[in-house]
Amino acid sequence: MEQTAKQQSVPNTLQIFCKNTKNSDNFAFGTTLLQIYEHFQPKLTRKPLCAAINNRLEGLTFRVFGNKQVEFLDCTSAEGRKVYMRSLEFVLYKAVEDLYPGTTLTIEAPVSKGYYFLLDGIETTLDVVQRLRQRMREIIAEGHRFHRLERPTEEVAELFRAHGQKDKAILIESLGKLYCHYYRLCDTYDYYYGPLVPSTDFLDEFDLVRYYNGMLLRIPREEGKIPEIVKQEKMLGAFQDDHQLQKRLGMTTVGHLNVLTQKQLAGAAIKVAEALQEKKVAKIAEQIAERPDVRVILISGPSSSGKTTFSKRLLIQLMTCGLVPRLISLDNYFVDRELTPRDENGDYDYEHIESLNLPLFRQQLRQLLDGEEVELPRYDFPTGKSQPSGERLQLSEGTVLIMEGIHALNPLLTEGIPEEAKFRIYVSALTSIKLDGHNYIPTTINRLIRRIVRDNKYRGTSARQTLERWHSVRLGEERWIFPYQENADVMFNSALIYELAVLRNHALPLLESVPENCDAYLTASHIHSFLHYFQPISDEELPPTSLLREFLGGSSFHY
């Protein structure tokens, strides 16, 4: 990058390049990122919330002591929204402490375009929620600072125990560090695994509403506005079922899992988790068997949700119920490549529903359900051509079709097929284990780590390449998968409580290969730091039928 003589760093100063404005200037050592922002005044949609400094996320109170590249982020970025959410959650926690001391606040799940919280100790009435919302607005208007502090781990753990936050104490003690950081807002203490905004007056917009038995906290998203609530009853139910089960097992947080690992009990945790997941698969098979009109099983879910292994395990369980399952791959119904729709950049959009030959698929599906024999197509990926496969199929009594693909729950796919003949399943890695009661683990991180490991092992794709493609993958999910997830008859959570501890050692060296001078480093460095919260667990005790084997290798299923 070329610099003028004036811009060259002078003694006792450091040089900052602002990526937002494409300008450089000199600053004193120890200047905060907020002061640097005020100097450059970059145009953002909303207030700055954090910054990527040399493509590593930091809070705006971070002090700079060397030449750096800085990019300021607001709530239109995923990283900015996480900072906003953490900070706002701390405000909610303080409001609960102020109004209802002794009440436990727990984050349950990200659902319905918001974040679902429960209160333990009082009934979550409309009046309670309104009082909390008003108290939050008062705290924000008062402009209190968020203080980041660092003390010996033993001292911090004792502080949290004294304030009734045993889960945080267990987590930080399990990390084996001499010192750890925590945050203070007035007289309230909390722990978060990422930065917060400098003060409460940065949180200029939010909403808190009563939602089922708890509260839904909503924040501005990509377009800078708070989105409308989207009902996700089935997804919330899937999260709650897992949380209740984990409470009975005493494994609700990463701290608890780390303690089990340190006690050489990880193998037992794996066996229990795998048995519970197989029990869920068996239960779904039984539900299907109890509906004699079902002829077509439609399985959908986002990238790296484990749809393929789930389908194979479901097939086995259906056979134990006396059914004859047959798998049909929707990938074989792709149109010839030159007929594929294009996206806004002019590239082939293989995730568009019209990339499938819908007329042929619907015709053959109707013929099969009418008892006719059809010849299935085969898509040749190297040539981009659809060809006859030579494989003929005719359904007999007791035969059910299993179809897995991203469009399986889209009503357009099975238009004209009687509803009673369909059974829809949505599969996703709904990460239910939490760091602690105030720190959830985004499901997207779980799936992204799976994909990084799998793509490197089976496709020769680097972590950088996977990270750079992830945004477009997510856009496709938002358009073609998530809008139809509540159409499912059943939601299957493919996340395993121990899996991030197993994926840790596979993912860390791949993440370390991502160079600092690319945008993907921002996410890579975040995931790299996050994975160090887990004590590593070996994959040696994973059974060959484990869903996690789809990503790690060693599966007894053929892919």
C-alpha positions in Angstrom: 0.0 0.0 0.0 1.5 3.3 -1.0 1.8 6.1 1.5 2.7 9.8 1.2 5.6 11.2 3.2 3.1 12.8 5.6 1.5 9.4 6.3 4.8 7.6 7.0 5.0 6.6 10.7 7.1 9.0 12.8 8.9 8.2 16.1 6.6 7.4 19.0 3.6 6.9 16.7 1.9 4.0 15.0 0.2 3.9 11.6 -3.4 2.8 11.1 -5.0 2.0 7.7 -8.8 2.3 7.9 -10.3 -0.2 5.5 -13.7 1.5 5.6 -12.3 4.9 4.3 -9.2 3.5 2.5 -7.1 6.1 4.4 -4.1 6.0 6.7 -2.9 8.2 9.5 -0.6 8.3 12.5 -1.7 7.8 16.1 -0.1 7.7 19.6 0.7 4.3 21.1 -2.2 3.1 23.2 -4.9 4.9 21.2 -8.3 3.1 21.5 -10.2 1.8 18.5 -13.1 4.1 19.4 -10.7 7.1 19.2 -9.5 5.9 15.8 -13.1 5.6 14.6 -13.8 9.2 15.7 -10.8 10.3 13.8 -11.6 8.6 10.5 -15.4 9.0 10.8 -16.3 6.1 8.4 -19.8 6.0 7.1 -21.7 3.1 8.7 -25.4 2.2 8.6 -25.6 2.3 12.4 -23.2 3.0 15.4 -19.9 1.1 15.4 -20.0 -1.9 17.6 -16.5 -3.5 17.2 -13.6 -3.7 14.7 -11.6 -6.2 12.8 -8.0 -5.3 13.6 -5.7 -7.2 11.2 -8.8 -9.3 10.6 -9.1 -10.3 14.3 -12.2 -9.1 16.2 -11.7 -6.6 19.1 -13.9 -4.3 21.1 -13.8 -0.6 20.6 -12.0 0.0 24.0 -9.0 -2.1 22.7 -5.8 -0.1 22.7 -3.5 -0.3 19.7 0.3 -0.6 20.1 1.5 -1.3 16.6 0.8 -0.6 12.9 -2.6 -2.1 12.0 -5.3 -2.4 9.4 -8.7 -1.6 11.0 -12.3 -2.2 9.7 -15.2 -0.9 11.8 -18.3 -3.0 12.0 -22.0 -2.3 12.9 -25.1 -4.4 13.3 -25.3 -5.1 9.5 -22.4 -7.5 10.0 -22.7 -10.9 11.7 -19.8 -10.1 14.0 -21.3 -6.7 15.0 -24.7 -8.4 15.8 -23.0 -10.9 18.1 -21.3 -8.0 20.0 -24.6 -6.1 20.2 -26.5 -9.2 21.4 -23.9 -10.0 24.1 -24.0 -6.4 25.4 -27.8 -6.2 25.4 -28.0 -9.6 27.2 -25.8 -8.1 29.9 -28.2 -5.2 30.2 -31.1 -7.7 30.5 -29.3 -9.6 33.2 -28.7 -6.4 35.2 -32.3 -5.5 34.8 -33.3 -8.9 36.2 -30.8 -8.5 39.1 -32.2 -5.0 39.9 -35.9 -5.9 39.8 -36.0 -9.6 40.7 -32.9 -10.5 42.7 -32.4 -14.2 43.2 -34.1 -15.0 39.8 -32.0 -17.0 37.4 -31.8 -15.8 33.7 -30.9 -18.4 31.1 -30.6 -18.1 27.4 -32.3 -21.1 25.7 -32.1 -20.8 21.9 -31.9 -18.4 18.9 -35.4 -18.7 17.4 -38.0 -16.6 15.7 -35.6 -13.9 14.6 -34.6 -13.3 18.2 -33.1 -15.0 21.3 -35.3 -16.9 23.7 -34.7 -16.5 27.5 -36.2 -18.2 30.6 -36.6 -16.8 34.1 -36.4 -19.3 37.0 -37.9 -18.1 40.2 -40.8 -16.0 39.0 -43.6 -16.4 36.5 -42.8 -14.6 33.2 -46.0 -12.5 33.0 -46.6 -9.6 30.6 -46.1 -7.2 33.6 -42.7 -8.7 34.4 -41.6 -8.4 30.8 -42.8 -4.8 30.5 -40.9 -3.9 33.7 -37.7 -5.5 32.5 -38.0 -3.8 29.1 -38.5 -0.4 30.8 -35.5 -1.0 33.2 -33.3 -2.0 30.3 -34.2 1.3 28.5 -33.3 3.2 31.7 -29.9 1.4 32.0 -29.2 2.1 28.3 -30.1 5.8 28.6 -27.8 6.2 31.7 -24.8 5.3 29.5 -23.0 3.0 31.9 -19.6 1.6 30.9 -18.9 -2.1 30.3 -15.6 -2.8 32.2 -13.4 -5.6 31.1 -11.4 -6.9 34.0 -8.8 -9.6 34.5 -8.0 -11.4 37.7 -6.6 -14.8 38.9 -9.0 -17.6 37.8 -9.5 -18.8 41.4 -10.6 -15.3 42.4 -13.0 -14.9 39.5 -14.5 -18.4 40.0 -15.2 -17.5 43.7 -16.8 -14.2 42.6 -19.2 -16.0 40.3 -20.0 -18.7 42.9 -20.8 -15.9 45.4 -23.3 -14.4 42.8 -25.0 -17.8 42.1 -23.3 -18.4 38.8 -21.8 -21.8 39.4 -21.8 -22.7 35.7 -19.4 -19.9 34.9 -17.1 -20.9 37.7 -17.0 -24.5 36.5 -16.3 -23.4 32.9 -13.4 -21.0 33.7 -11.8 -23.5 36.1 -12.0 -26.3 33.5 -9.8 -24.2 31.1 -6.7 -24.5 33.2 -5.6 -20.9 33.0 -4.0 -18.8 35.7 -5.9 -15.7 34.8 -9.2 -15.0 33.1 -11.2 -12.0 32.1 -14.8 -11.0 33.0 -17.1 -8.0 32.7 -18.7 -5.5 35.1 -21.7 -3.3 34.5 -22.2 -1.1 37.6 -22.4 -3.7 40.4 -23.3 -6.7 38.2 -20.7 -9.2 37.0 -20.8 -11.6 34.0 -18.6 -13.6 31.6 -18.7 -13.5 27.8 -16.5 -15.1 25.3 -16.4 -12.1 22.9 -16.1 -8.3 23.2 -18.9 -6.0 24.3 -19.6 -2.4 23.2 -18.0 0.4 25.3 -21.1 1.5 27.0 -24.8 0.9 27.2 -25.7 4.0 25.1 -24.4 2.1 22.0 -27.5 -0.1 22.3 -30.0 2.2 20.6 -32.6 -0.3 19.6 -34.1 -3.5 20.9 -37.4 -5.2 21.8 -38.3 -7.6 24.6 -41.6 -9.5 24.4 -43.3 -12.3 26.2 -42.9 -15.5 24.2 -44.4 -18.8 25.3 -43.1 -19.4 28.8 -40.2 -17.0 28.6 -39.1 -13.8 26.7 -37.8 -13.1 23.2 -35.0 -10.5 22.9 -34.8 -9.0 19.5 -32.1 -6.8 17.9 -31.4 -5.1 14.6 -30.2 -7.4 11.8 -28.6 -7.1 8.4 -30.8 -4.3 7.1 -30.3 -2.4 10.4 -33.9 -3.0 11.5 -35.5 -5.3 14.0 -37.2 -8.1 12.0 -40.7 -9.3 12.4 -41.2 -12.4 14.7 -41.3 -15.7 12.7 -43.1 -18.4 14.5 -40.8 -21.4 15.0 -42.7 -23.6 17.5 -41.2 -26.9 16.3 -37.7 -25.6 16.4 -38.1 -24.2 19.9 -39.6 -27.5 20.9 -36.6 -29.4 19.5 -34.2 -27.1 21.5 -36.3 -27.5 24.7 -36.5 -31.3 24.5 -32.7 -31.5 24.3 -32.2 -29.0 27.2 -34.5 -31.0 29.4 -32.7 -34.2 28.6 -29.3 -32.6 29.3 -30.5 -31.3 32.7 -31.5 -34.8 33.7 -28.0 -36.1 32.6 -26.2 -33.2 34.3 -24.5 -32.1 31.1 -25.9 -28.7 30.2 -22.7 -26.7 29.6 -19.3 -27.0 28.2 -17.9 -26.7 31.7 -19.7 -29.9 32.7 -18.5 -31.7 29.6 -14.9 -30.6 30.4 -15.1 -32.0 33.9 -16.3 -35.3 32.6 -13.3 -35.3 30.1 -10.9 -34.5 32.9 -12.3 -37.4 34.9 -11.7 -39.8 31.9 -15.5 -40.2 31.5 -15.8 -38.8 27.9 -16.3 -42.4 26.6 -19.4 -42.7 28.7 -20.7 -39.4 27.4 -20.2 -40.5 23.8 -22.1 -43.8 24.4 -25.0 -42.0 26.1 -25.2 -39.3 23.4 -25.1 -41.9 20.6 -27.7 -44.1 22.2 -30.1 -41.2 22.7 -29.7 -40.1 19.1 -30.4 -43.6 17.8 -33.4 -43.7 20.0 -34.7 -40.6 18.3 -34.2 -42.1 14.9 -36.1 -45.2 15.9 -38.9 -43.1 17.3 -39.3 -41.3 14.0 -39.3 -44.6 12.1 -42.1 -45.8 14.4 -44.1 -42.6 13.8 -43.9 -43.3 10.0 -44.9 -46.9 10.4 -48.0 -45.9 12.3 -49.2 -43.9 9.3 -50.0 -46.5 6.6 -50.8 -43.8 4.0 -47.2 -42.5 4.0 -45.4 -43.4 0.8 -42.8 -40.6 0.5 -40.4 -39.5 3.2 -38.9 -36.0 2.5 -35.7 -35.0 4.4 -34.2 -31.5 4.2 -31.8 -29.4 6.2 -29.0 -26.9 5.8 -25.4 -27.6 4.8 -23.5 -30.1 7.0 -26.6 -31.0 9.1 -25.9 -34.7 8.6 -28.9 -35.4 6.3 -27.1 -38.2 4.5 -26.2 -40.3 7.5 -29.6 -39.6 9.1 -31.3 -40.9 6.0 -29.2 -44.1 6.1 -29.9 -44.7 9.8 -33.6 -44.0 9.2 -33.6 -46.6 6.4 -32.3 -49.2 8.8 -34.9 -48.3 11.5 -37.7 -48.4 8.9 -36.7 -51.9 8.0 -37.0 -53.0 11.7 -40.6 -51.6 11.5 -41.4 -54.0 8.6 -41.2 -51.4 5.8 -39.2 -51.6 2.6 -37.4 -48.2 2.2 -35.9 -47.1 -1.1 -33.5 -44.1 -1.4 -33.8 -41.7 -4.3 -31.3 -38.9 -4.7 -32.7 -35.5 -5.8 -29.2 -34.7 -7.2 -30.0 -37.0 -10.1 -32.8 -34.7 -11.2 -30.6 -31.7 -12.0 -31.4 -30.1 -15.4 -28.6 -30.0 -18.0 -26.1 -27.4 -16.9 -26.8 -24.9 -19.6 -30.5 -24.8 -18.4 -29.5 -24.1 -14.8 -30.8 -20.7 -13.5 -28.1 -18.0 -12.9 -27.7 -15.8 -9.9 -27.3 -12.0 -9.7 -23.6 -12.4 -10.7 -24.4 -14.5 -13.8 -23.0 -17.7 -12.2 -25.0 -21.0 -12.2 -27.3 -21.1 -9.2 -27.3 -24.8 -8.3 -29.3 -24.2 -5.2 -32.3 -22.7 -7.1 -35.3 -25.0 -7.1 -35.5 -24.7 -10.9 -32.0 -26.3 -11.1 -34.1 -29.5 -10.7 -36.2 -30.9 -13.5 -39.4 -30.5 -11.6 -41.8 -31.7 -14.3 -39.8 -35.0 -14.7 -39.6 -35.5 -10.9 -43.3 -34.9 -10.3 -44.2 -37.1 -13.2 -42.1 -40.0 -12.0 -43.2 -39.6 -8.4 -46.9 -39.8 -9.5 -46.2 -42.8 -11.6 -44.4 -44.6 -8.8 -47.3 -43.9 -6.4 -49.7 -45.2 -9.0 -47.8 -48.5 -9.1 -46.0 -47.9 -12.4 -42.4 -48.7 -13.2 -40.1 -45.9 -14.1 -36.5 -45.6 -15.2 -34.6 -43.2 -12.8 -32.4 -40.5 -14.3 -28.7 -40.2 -13.5 -26.9 -36.8 -13.5 -23.3 -36.9 -14.8 -21.6 -34.1 -12.9 -18.4 -33.9 -15.1 -20.4 -33.3 -18.3 -23.4 -31.5 -16.7 -25.9 -33.8 -18.5 -28.9 -35.8 -17.4 -28.8 -39.4 -18.7 -30.9 -42.6 -18.4 -29.5 -44.7 -15.5 -30.8 -48.1 -16.6 -32.1 -48.4 -13.0 -35.8 -49.2 -13.0 -38.0 -48.9 -9.9 -41.5 -50.0 -9.1 -43.1 -49.7 -5.6 -44.5 -52.8 -4.0 -46.7 -53.1 -0.9 -44.9 -51.7 2.2 -42.3 -49.8 0.1 -41.7 -46.1 1.1 -39.5 -43.7 -0.8 -36.8 -41.7 1.0 -35.8 -38.4 -0.7 -33.1 -36.2 0.8 -32.2 -32.8 -0.5 -32.3 -29.0 0.3 -35.6 -28.6 -1.5 -37.4 -31.6 0.0 -39.7 -29.5 2.2 -40.5 -27.0 -0.5 -44.2 -27.5 -1.5 -43.3 -26.9 -5.1 -41.3 -30.2 -5.2 -44.2 -32.5 -4.4 -47.0 -30.4 -5.9 -50.1 -32.6 -6.6 -49.1 -35.4 -4.2 -51.7 -36.0 -1.5 -50.6 -34.6 1.9 -51.3 -37.9 3.7 -48.7 -39.6 1.5 -45.9 -37.4 2.7 -43.8 -37.4 5.9 -41.5 -34.4 6.2 -38.3 -34.3 8.4 -36.1 -31.3 9.0 -32.6 -32.2 10.1 -30.2 -29.6 11.6 -27.3 -29.4 14.1 -29.3 -27.4 16.7 -26.4 -27.0 19.1 -28.0 -27.4 22.5 -25.0 -27.4 24.8 -24.1 -23.9 26.0 -20.8 -22.4 27.3 -22.8 -21.3 30.3 -26.3 -20.0 31.1 -25.6 -16.7 29.3 -23.5 -17.9 26.4 -25.2 -20.0 23.7 -23.3 -21.6 20.8 -24.6 -20.6 17.4 -25.8 -23.6 15.3 -24.0 -22.0 12.3 -20.6 -22.4 14.0 -21.3 -26.1 14.7 -22.2 -26.7 11.0 -19.3 -24.6 9.7 -16.7 -26.6 11.7 -18.2 -29.8 10.4 -18.0 -28.6 6.9 -14.4 -27.3 7.2 -13.3 -30.7 8.4 -15.3 -32.7 5.9 -14.4 -30.6 2.9 -10.7 -30.8 3.6 -10.8 -34.6 4.1 -13.0 -35.6 1.2 -12.8 -32.7 -1.3 -9.3 -31.4 -0.8 -10.8 -27.9 0.0 -8.8 -25.7 2.3 -10.4 -24.0 5.4 -10.0 -20.7 3.6 -11.9 -21.8 0.6 -14.7 -23.2 2.8 -14.9 -20.0 4.8 -15.0 -17.8 1.6 -17.9 -19.8 0.2 -19.9 -19.9 3.5 -21.7 -16.6 2.9 -23.2 -17.7 -0.4 -24.1 -21.1 1.2 -25.9 -19.2 4.0 -27.8 -17.0 1.4 -29.0 -20.2 -0.3 -30.2 -21.6 3.0 -32.1 -18.4 3.9 -33.9 -18.5 0.5 -34.5 -22.2 -0.1 -34.4 -24.1 3.3 -35.2 -22.0 6.4 -38.6 -20.7 5.1 -39.9 -24.3 4.9 -38.5 -25.8 8.1 -41.7 -25.4 10.1 -43.5 -27.5 7.4 -41.8 -30.6 8.9 -43.7 -33.2 10.7 -40.6 -33.9 12.8 -37.4 -32.0 13.6 -34.3 -34.0 14.2 -31.4 -32.4 16.1 -28.2 -34.0 14.6 -25.9 -32.2 17.1 -24.1 -34.4 19.6 -23.3 -33.0 23.0 -19.6 -34.0 22.8 -18.9 -33.3 19.1 -17.2 -29.9 19.3 -14.7 -31.5 21.7 -14.0 -34.2 19.1 -13.9 -31.8 16.1 -11.5 -29.5 17.9 -8.2 -31.3 17.1 -9.3 -31.9 13.5 -10.3 -28.3 12.9 -7.6 -26.3 14.7 -4.7 -27.1 12.3 -6.9 -26.3 9.3 -7.9 -23.0 10.8 -4.3 -22.2 11.5 -3.6 -22.5 7.8 -5.8 -19.5 7.0 -3.5 -16.5 6.3 -4.0 -13.3 8.3 -4.2 -11.1 5.1 -7.6 -12.5 3.9 -11.1 -11.7 5.1 -11.7 -15.4 6.0 -9.2 -14.9 8.9 -11.8 -13.0 10.9 -14.0 -16.1 11.2 -11.1 -18.5 11.4 -9.5 -16.7 14.3 -12.9 -16.5 16.1 -13.6 -20.2 15.7 -10.0 -21.1 16.6 -10.3 -19.2 19.9 -13.8 -20.6 20.6 -12.6 -24.2 20.2 -10.1 -23.8 23.0 -13.0 -23.7 25.5 -13.3 -27.5 24.9 -11.1 -30.1 26.5 -10.2 -32.4 23.5 -11.9 -35.8 23.2 -10.5 -38.5 21.0 -12.7 -39.9 18.2 -11.5 -43.5 18.8 -14.6 -44.4 20.8 -17.1 -43.1 18.1 -19.1 -46.0 16.7 -18.8 -46.5 12.9 -22.5 -45.6 12.5 -22.1 -42.2 14.3 -23.4 -39.2 12.4 -20.2 -37.5 13.1 -18.3 -40.1 11.0 -19.8 -38.4 7.9 -17.4 -35.6 8.6 -14.5 -37.3 10.2 -14.3 -40.5 8.2 -14.4 -44.1 9.4 -18.1 -44.6 8.8 -19.6 -48.0 8.0 -22.0 -46.3 5.6 -21.1 -45.8 2.0 -21.3 -42.2 0.8 
